[in-house]
Amino acid sequence: MADDLEKTEEPTPKKIEDARKEGNVPKSQDASGVMTLFVAILSFLLLFPFMSRHMILLFQYYFSLIGIEIDRAMMVDIALVTAREFLLMVLPVATAVAIAGIVAALSQFGFLFTTKAIVPDIKKIDPIKGMKNLFSLKKLIEGIKITFKSFTTLGVGFVFFFLFITELPTVALFGLGDQLIWLRDKSLVIALVMLFIIFVFSIIDLIIVRKQYFDGLKMSKQEIKDEMKNMEGDPLIKSKIRQLQMQASRKRMMAAIPTADVVVTNPTHYAVALKYDDKVSHAPIVVAKGMDNIALQIKKIARENNVHIVQNPPLARSLYADVELDRPIPETLFAAVAEVLAYVYKMNKNKK
């Protein structure tokens, strides 16, 4: 019994789908951060000529103000020009980074729209439970991981930054355009180094996150049994439904017997009712069939409605075994059935 309650089984597709509906998906923040940072660097690199041109225009605008009296109207103009130029420089990169963030999320767990994650839950604002989560072992480990990754990444970046600082006396002698190019190159080196470190951490984090996610969804054998039972339904209810369906099918079958042309029997165990209408089908159709008690009922209804009953044991057994209800007979039985129908039509003609 204890083995049935121990969560040792991999989660079922339904369990994973239910977790997705709750907004519970495996998401690595580091993996998303790597993609957005990479796109940010690439965008900065591609847009640098555009950004540097607007930066130079902004500085030229500031230099043009030298010697001009600054009043309130001028302050408003400076603010508007500065905001416009900064928006022109920042907005393209920010848009690219935002799109990258969305793509990074979609690449990890696909498109997901659910409102359950934002539905108010009183349990989430329970102060006692909140304190337990705040000081839990999991939060402590997460804090240590974030601190370690941050110090490692920033530490390496600072080392490179310190090395580049030593070049500033020389760079100060450059023109503004050359200074911007130097700034671009050095910023790119620092960003790529830090990006590589974050990339390594993101791979590790992605593996850990996915493992923890699927471990957290693991199920016990009893849970799997209960899920299968719920998906398939209660066996008693299913049995009752099947019984009702069979009764309805049998009722329809019995109602079709009076329209049949002939009932073929063996003569006690099997009975098959055939109907031929060349406007409906190219071959006779089995409208009713059964064995034992059902066969007796078929023959009784046939007698009550003056439907011919013909004894042909081999044909009766073949029709019962090989032809489904409401389906035409196969070509292999055409000749045998044709003889029976010919006999029936002859009997009907003699009656007239």
Wavefront OBJ file of the C-alpha trace (Angstrom):
o trace
v 0.000 0.000 0.000
v 2.881 2.338 0.822
v 4.385 1.665 -2.616
v 1.101 2.766 -4.250
v 1.243 6.124 -2.415
v 4.922 6.827 -3.103
v 5.395 9.283 -5.968
v 7.753 7.287 -8.182
v 5.980 7.401 -11.543
v 6.572 9.901 -14.333
v 3.710 12.396 -14.811
v 1.084 11.512 -17.368
v 0.289 13.833 -20.300
v -2.961 14.790 -18.544
v -1.078 15.706 -15.360
v 1.288 17.930 -17.362
v -1.612 19.512 -19.264
v -3.495 20.224 -16.019
v -0.352 21.859 -14.618
v -0.107 24.051 -17.743
v -3.721 25.147 -17.294
v -2.794 26.231 -13.769
v 0.108 28.271 -15.166
v 2.653 25.817 -13.766
v 5.294 25.451 -16.485
v 9.067 24.872 -16.473
v 10.656 28.271 -17.036
v 14.308 29.143 -16.610
v 14.831 32.848 -15.979
v 18.507 32.463 -16.883
v 17.677 30.988 -20.300
v 15.312 33.861 -21.041
v 17.931 36.315 -19.799
v 20.584 34.910 -22.143
v 18.351 35.270 -25.184
v 17.235 38.795 -24.332
v 20.794 39.871 -23.531
v 22.071 38.390 -26.792
v 19.374 40.217 -28.761
v 20.144 43.411 -26.865
v 23.840 43.172 -27.775
v 23.084 42.314 -31.388
v 20.570 45.163 -31.659
v 23.018 47.573 -30.078
v 25.716 46.487 -32.520
v 23.494 46.772 -35.601
v 21.913 50.034 -34.519
v 25.119 51.630 -33.246
v 25.634 53.865 -36.350
v 22.026 55.068 -35.997
v 22.378 55.598 -32.229
v 25.770 57.319 -32.477
v 24.440 59.706 -35.152
v 21.619 60.777 -32.843
v 24.035 60.992 -29.911
v 26.284 63.338 -31.920
v 23.263 65.422 -32.971
v 22.236 65.693 -29.314
v 25.720 66.862 -28.271
v 25.809 69.330 -31.141
v 22.473 70.672 -29.950
v 23.870 71.088 -26.424
v 26.992 72.822 -27.733
v 24.821 75.202 -29.767
v 23.278 76.402 -26.505
v 26.547 77.771 -25.190
v 26.182 81.493 -24.563
v 22.384 81.443 -24.896
v 20.305 82.551 -21.967
v 18.290 79.619 -20.590
v 14.713 80.509 -19.716
v 11.632 78.378 -19.030
v 10.733 77.982 -22.702
v 14.317 76.956 -23.491
v 14.263 74.386 -20.669
v 11.104 72.856 -22.123
v 12.706 72.732 -25.578
v 15.857 71.053 -24.169
v 13.734 68.471 -22.347
v 11.687 67.704 -25.464
v 14.732 67.388 -27.736
v 16.540 65.199 -25.210
v 13.522 62.934 -24.699
v 12.978 62.629 -28.448
v 16.590 61.702 -29.202
v 16.800 59.217 -26.331
v 13.558 57.592 -27.432
v 14.877 57.271 -30.980
v 18.042 55.622 -29.624
v 16.472 53.369 -27.005
v 13.084 52.398 -28.451
v 14.368 50.106 -31.267
v 16.587 48.176 -28.842
v 13.843 47.998 -26.213
v 11.368 46.675 -28.808
v 13.822 43.994 -29.948
v 14.497 42.965 -26.339
v 10.757 42.764 -25.569
v 10.166 40.532 -28.600
v 13.153 38.392 -27.589
v 11.680 37.959 -24.104
v 8.390 36.713 -25.582
v 10.185 34.342 -27.975
v 12.365 33.046 -25.122
v 9.285 32.216 -23.069
v 7.480 30.580 -26.005
v 10.544 28.473 -26.855
v 10.551 26.986 -23.359
v 6.899 26.066 -22.833
v 4.984 27.162 -25.942
v 1.982 29.447 -26.127
v 0.014 29.520 -22.896
v -2.951 31.671 -21.965
v -4.513 31.125 -18.557
v -6.117 33.376 -15.995
v -5.821 30.944 -13.074
v -2.392 32.236 -12.149
v -3.787 35.738 -11.514
v -7.060 34.734 -9.864
v -7.091 36.064 -6.268
v -6.368 33.319 -3.738
v -6.726 33.968 0.001
v -4.232 31.202 0.721
v -1.538 33.181 -1.096
v -1.841 36.067 1.374
v -1.711 33.846 4.450
v 1.016 35.561 6.563
v 2.015 32.352 8.353
v 2.412 30.445 5.105
v 4.176 33.435 3.579
v 6.720 33.499 6.406
v 7.348 29.785 5.972
v 7.969 30.251 2.246
v 10.191 33.258 2.911
v 12.477 31.330 5.233
v 12.247 27.939 3.562
v 15.286 25.898 2.528
v 14.293 26.277 -1.134
v 14.343 30.084 -0.876
v 17.714 29.949 0.872
v 19.202 27.800 -1.891
v 17.712 30.081 -4.547
v 19.222 33.103 -2.810
v 22.652 31.482 -2.677
v 22.416 30.550 -6.375
v 21.436 34.078 -7.415
v 24.179 35.626 -5.263
v 26.825 33.274 -6.643
v 25.789 33.852 -10.273
v 25.591 37.608 -9.802
v 28.974 37.940 -8.095
v 30.650 35.651 -10.636
v 29.218 37.475 -13.651
v 29.738 40.983 -12.288
v 33.186 40.055 -10.944
v 34.446 38.917 -14.325
v 32.823 41.943 -15.982
v 34.473 44.264 -13.464
v 37.914 42.760 -14.174
v 37.546 43.559 -17.878
v 36.066 46.956 -17.071
v 39.054 47.788 -14.821
v 41.465 46.794 -17.589
v 39.688 49.121 -20.045
v 39.670 52.004 -17.552
v 43.459 52.178 -17.877
v 42.977 53.225 -21.538
v 40.878 56.287 -20.680
v 43.790 58.794 -20.646
v 44.545 57.851 -24.245
v 40.901 57.714 -25.300
v 40.369 61.243 -23.931
v 42.535 62.521 -26.784
v 40.229 60.970 -29.428
v 37.468 62.765 -31.238
v 33.879 62.216 -30.179
v 33.210 59.733 -32.986
v 36.295 57.658 -32.145
v 35.401 57.738 -28.451
v 31.976 56.323 -29.238
v 33.522 53.568 -31.350
v 35.941 52.718 -28.505
v 33.020 52.658 -26.085
v 31.084 50.370 -28.427
v 33.969 47.922 -28.834
v 34.805 47.700 -25.137
v 31.151 47.450 -24.124
v 30.719 44.656 -26.636
v 33.694 42.730 -25.224
v 32.414 43.043 -21.645
v 28.878 42.117 -22.696
v 30.006 39.036 -24.643
v 32.177 37.815 -21.769
v 29.329 38.245 -19.304
v 26.921 36.701 -21.816
v 29.086 33.579 -22.071
v 29.152 33.192 -18.292
v 25.373 33.676 -18.068
v 24.931 31.195 -20.922
v 26.819 28.496 -18.988
v 24.721 29.208 -15.895
v 21.517 29.178 -17.980
v 22.221 25.707 -19.386
v 22.758 24.377 -15.864
v 19.681 26.232 -14.605
v 17.511 24.945 -17.468
v 18.456 21.347 -16.696
v 17.797 21.844 -12.968
v 14.483 23.653 -13.534
v 13.110 20.976 -15.859
v 14.225 18.183 -13.542
v 12.638 19.862 -10.528
v 9.476 20.557 -12.515
v 8.935 16.956 -13.631
v 10.008 15.607 -10.240
v 7.396 17.855 -8.667
v 4.720 16.423 -10.975
v 5.596 12.792 -10.309
v 2.635 10.635 -9.388
v 1.995 7.627 -7.235
v 0.653 4.430 -8.771
v -2.659 5.051 -7.040
v -2.906 8.540 -8.569
v -2.350 7.070 -12.035
v -5.062 4.475 -11.387
v -7.462 7.174 -10.194
v -6.693 9.333 -13.224
v -7.318 6.474 -15.629
v -10.556 5.702 -13.824
v -11.701 9.306 -14.100
v -10.737 9.503 -17.768
v -12.427 6.255 -18.700
v -15.357 6.695 -16.326
v -16.797 4.410 -13.693
v -16.908 0.800 -15.052
v -20.447 0.352 -13.695
v -21.656 3.486 -15.438
v -19.907 2.506 -18.676
v -21.459 -0.941 -18.491
v -24.913 0.601 -18.003
v -24.384 2.937 -20.957
v -23.292 0.038 -23.169
v -26.343 -1.928 -22.045
v -28.681 0.952 -22.949
v -26.955 1.374 -26.294
v -27.346 -2.333 -27.067
v -31.008 -2.210 -26.106
v -31.608 0.797 -28.373
v -29.740 -0.901 -31.227
v -31.682 -4.113 -30.739
v -34.970 -2.185 -30.729
v -34.081 -0.499 -34.031
v -33.037 -3.873 -35.445
v -36.319 -5.545 -34.492
v -38.272 -2.639 -35.982
v -36.535 -3.236 -39.323
v -37.506 -6.937 -39.582
v -41.003 -6.318 -41.027
v -39.395 -4.527 -43.981
v -37.064 -7.465 -44.741
v -37.488 -9.718 -47.809
v -36.327 -12.922 -46.132
v -34.966 -14.361 -42.878
v -32.264 -16.998 -43.323
v -31.934 -19.525 -40.455
v -29.929 -22.645 -39.616
v -32.760 -23.333 -38.298
v -32.410 -22.993 -34.496
v -29.271 -21.078 -33.505
v -28.923 -18.330 -36.125
v -31.290 -15.951 -37.916
v -30.365 -13.210 -40.389
v -32.871 -10.834 -42.008
v -32.039 -9.540 -45.488
v -33.518 -6.683 -47.486
v -32.776 -5.838 -51.091
v -33.532 -2.455 -52.634
v -31.587 -1.688 -55.801
v -32.247 2.039 -55.257
v -30.391 1.954 -51.937
v -27.636 -0.611 -52.464
v -26.224 -2.812 -55.187
v -26.448 -5.822 -52.845
v -28.862 -7.098 -50.176
v -28.364 -5.569 -46.727
v -28.408 -7.317 -43.354
v -31.080 -5.442 -41.381
v -31.165 -7.831 -38.381
v -29.214 -10.779 -37.080
v -28.904 -12.771 -33.891
v -28.455 -16.152 -32.297
v -30.382 -18.275 -29.816
v -33.029 -16.134 -28.051
v -32.572 -13.170 -30.376
v -32.855 -15.527 -33.352
v -36.145 -16.807 -31.975
v -37.420 -13.224 -31.614
v -36.391 -12.414 -35.200
v -38.277 -15.436 -36.530
v -41.329 -14.633 -34.402
v -41.517 -11.058 -35.725
v -40.974 -12.366 -39.266
v -43.924 -14.765 -38.973
v -46.135 -12.031 -37.538
v -45.349 -9.805 -40.536
v -45.448 -12.516 -43.248
v -41.699 -12.337 -43.943
v -40.434 -15.555 -45.553
v -38.162 -17.737 -43.400
v -35.735 -19.931 -45.336
v -33.599 -22.626 -43.724
v -30.044 -22.582 -45.060
v -27.582 -23.375 -42.218
v -24.269 -22.700 -44.074
v -25.544 -19.400 -45.472
v -27.025 -18.351 -42.116
v -23.745 -19.003 -40.305
v -21.728 -17.141 -42.980
v -24.037 -14.134 -42.958
v -23.983 -13.951 -39.164
v -20.164 -14.244 -38.931
v -19.054 -12.200 -41.938
v -21.552 -9.343 -42.377
v -22.075 -6.463 -39.942
v -25.508 -5.075 -39.211
v -26.791 -2.562 -41.816
v -24.009 -3.549 -44.222
v -24.366 -5.114 -47.708
v -23.375 -8.756 -48.175
v -19.945 -9.501 -49.763
v -19.611 -10.712 -53.346
v -18.683 -14.203 -52.144
v -22.265 -14.663 -50.899
v -24.024 -13.137 -53.896
v -24.825 -16.464 -55.559
v -26.181 -18.154 -52.432
v -28.299 -15.140 -51.440
v -29.531 -14.736 -55.027
v -30.905 -18.289 -54.949
v -32.734 -17.577 -51.690
v -34.207 -14.312 -52.993
v -35.223 -15.959 -56.237
v -37.072 -18.600 -54.250
v -38.784 -15.914 -52.162
v -39.830 -13.871 -55.183
v -41.200 -17.048 -56.798
v -43.231 -17.843 -53.666
v -44.626 -14.311 -53.598
v -45.576 -14.560 -57.265
v -47.360 -17.875 -56.759
v -49.371 -16.368 -53.900
v -50.674 -13.742 -56.260
l 1 2 3 4 5 6 7 8 9 10 11 12 13 14 15 16 17 18 19 20 21 22 23 24 25 26 27 28 29 30 31 32 33 34 35 36 37 38 39 40 41 42 43 44 45 46 47 48 49 50 51 52 53 54 55 56 57 58 59 60 61 62 63 64 65 66 67 68 69 70 71 72 73 74 75 76 77 78 79 80 81 82 83 84 85 86 87 88 89 90 91 92 93 94 95 96 97 98 99 100 101 102 103 104 105 106 107 108 109 110 111 112 113 114 115 116 117 118 119 120 121 122 123 124 125 126 127 128 129 130 131 132 133 134 135 136 137 138 139 140 141 142 143 144 145 146 147 148 149 150 151 152 153 154 155 156 157 158 159 160 161 162 163 164 165 166 167 168 169 170 171 172 173 174 175 176 177 178 179 180 181 182 183 184 185 186 187 188 189 190 191 192 193 194 195 196 197 198 199 200 201 202 203 204 205 206 207 208 209 210 211 212 213 214 215 216 217 218 219 220 221 222 223 224 225 226 227 228 229 230 231 232 233 234 235 236 237 238 239 240 241 242 243 244 245 246 247 248 249 250 251 252 253 254 255 256 257 258 259 260 261 262 263 264 265 266 267 268 269 270 271 272 273 274 275 276 277 278 279 280 281 282 283 284 285 286 287 288 289 290 291 292 293 294 295 296 297 298 299 300 301 302 303 304 305 306 307 308 309 310 311 312 313 314 315 316 317 318 319 320 321 322 323 324 325 326 327 328 329 330 331 332 333 334 335 336 337 338 339 340 341 342 343 344 345 346 347 348 349 350 351 352
